[in-house]
Amino acid sequence: MSVHTLPLPTNLPHFEFSVDLDDEVFVLEMRWNERDSSWYLTIKDSLDTILIAGRKVLVNLPLTSRFRRLGMPKGELIAIDTTGEDLDPGESDLGSRRVQLVYFDAASLPAEFVV
């Protein structure tokens, strides 16, 4: 069982990085949309094939569970508002102390996030 807080820069409106999730490498792309003041997530596999494109990041909602299929991470990515106020991340909030992107491996997934 493990839970990982993913290290994210808080000063870039668009970035991507590789991350190991359950012993598989994925590329996560994060993009700030100025028009609707929201972050969007794209997940690619290690061959740069898009698995999910443009998923809006909302706090305390599973980001990948509705997309369970071969090649996807086995666990779940969830943006957590650490203040408990359940406010979605602003441009400089994602990756800050207020809103963290957390990966729960399949064995650690809280019951409320199992779909």
URBEL-V981471 format. One record per backbone hydrogen bond with DSSP energy under -1.0 kcal/mol. CO is the residue of the C=O (numbers start at 1). NH is the residue of the N-H. If there is no record, write none. Layout:
# URBEL-V981471
co: [CO:CO]
nh: [NH:NH]
This chain:
# URBEL-V981471
co: [2:4:13:15:17:19:24:26:27:28:29:30:31:33:38:39:40:41:42:43:43:44:45:49:52:55:58:64:65:69:76:77:78:79:80:81:90:90:93:93:98:99:100:101:102:103:104:105:110:111]
nh: [105:103:32:30:28:26:21:19:44:17:42:15:40:38:33:57:31:55:29:51:52:27:48:45:43:41:61:67:68:72:104:63:102:60:100:84:93:94:96:99:82:95:80:6:78:4:76:108:113:114]
